[in-house]
Amino acid sequence: MATDPARGESHIQEGEIAILASQLRPGVHVRLPVPWMEHQFLFSSFVIADEEQVRLIAAMRLPELFCDPRRCRVAPLPRQPDVAVDPTPTADTATEQARLAALTAALLAEKQERSRVMQRFREGLDQAQKLYIGAATAVSGALRDLPARPQAAATEVLRISADATAALLSDTDSAIVLIAERAHDDRLAAHSLAVMTLALLIGKQAQLPPAALPAIASGALLHDIGKMQINPSILRSSERNRHEEALYQSHCASGHDAARRAGTLPPPVLDAIRHHHERCDGRGFPDRLSGSAIPLSARIVAIANRFDNLVNPLEPRRALSPSEALSVLWTRERPAFDEQLLQLFIRAMGVYPPGSIVRLTDGRIAAVIAAAAADKPLLPTVMVYAPEVPRQQSIILDLAQTDHLGIERALRLQERSPEELDYLLPRRRINWSHGAERRC
């Protein structure tokens, strides 16, 4: 039975029973029938961890609590008959009540501060979303105009690249964002922006001079412009015949020629367009270059391009999670890429890359929204699935700052319910490079 989180879920839900505070003990599941911001606990529904939590709940003096026996590790205590209680407090009970009141006040203050942090984090993500949509629109126009107005289009691409690089260097926590939500109709523009963001991340991890990054960004934005002249059915096909494969592979050279006609794009940009499908083992195209003979900008864009294609393929059912995509790159496709750059990329994305769906050690499901710090690689920042909390106030936890809570394992999107995905990933995807630079 659905309930309104704003009302505190004061009605019993399917599978629950009503219990009293006197029936609580560690291991019993409890749901508090009050709004989330009006109690001191991190969640409204949880399994009691210790006697201190029992005492804190009892001090709330709620007339009724709810329990889901399916989630209990031990059964609730039997309900005791009502007995008369002397209302006169003793010195010991007064001291204990004062202690619990002070602890409750401190926990509520901590929760309110956590809520303010959540709000700032959400505001940063909202701002990044707005910037992404504006950039996607600009990229769409520039790519569309390139054949007819190459100089003007190239100038616009260089502007977008410079803006993106400046944002990256000035505020990584809110500016290095790759919106993989695909909140834009133009797939080519969305893919180009994704590859640009990841390429900038790799370039910064490789400690390239800041002055070199805009060219990396421009090459990433333009790497697939040759595909605009190819029949979409050929691009979508996973079983091309020899003629179709030749047409597909021609997009590198044709894109390079189109960009060169602009006359204003520097060599690293042109190199990325022509050579982003070269492989370090010499089995790529169009020129079968290998190793360091492949220009640096192309080696960077190749990694970013392949990662995004694994996470956001033309056929959504083939999509891999960010963790799975990193595993494929390293274990199965490593010979194709510059191994040092690939290592830097994997290190930046982390063990649990942003966008991963994970199970926490308390059994809850969460989405990773920011990579872990370098000294605590297994403890990223997550958004927790808590249907009792309105999504606009979703619980965001930095696991490195949260006691007794970690990640049990990564999960596949296909394993999760629509309700969980609608809550955690409203558009089915998330910013999976947000905050990755925290690991630098």
Buried (B, 14 or more C-beta within 10 A) or exposed (E): EEBEBEEBBEEBBEEBEEBBBEBBBBBBBBBBBBBBEEBBBBBBBBBBEEEEBBBBBBBBEBEEBBBBEEBBEEEBEEEEEEEEEEEEEEEEEEEBEEEBEEBBEEBBEEBEEBBEBBEEBBEBBEEBBEBBEEBBBBBBBBBBBBEEBBBBBBBBBBBBBBBBBBBBBEEBBBBBBBBBBBEBEBEBBBBBBBBBBBBBBBBBBBEBEEEBBBBBBBBBBBBBBBBBEBEEEBBEBEEBEEEBBEBBBBBBBBBBEBBBEBEEBBEBBBBBBBBBBBBBEBEBBBBEBBEEEBBBBBBBBBBBBBBBBBBBBEEEEEBBBBBBBBBBBBEEBBEBBBEEBBBBBBBBBBBBBBBBBBBBEBEBBBBBBBBBBEEBBEBBBBBBBBBBBBBEBBBBBBBBEBEEBBBEEBBEBEEBEEEBBEBBBEEBBBBBBBBBBBBB
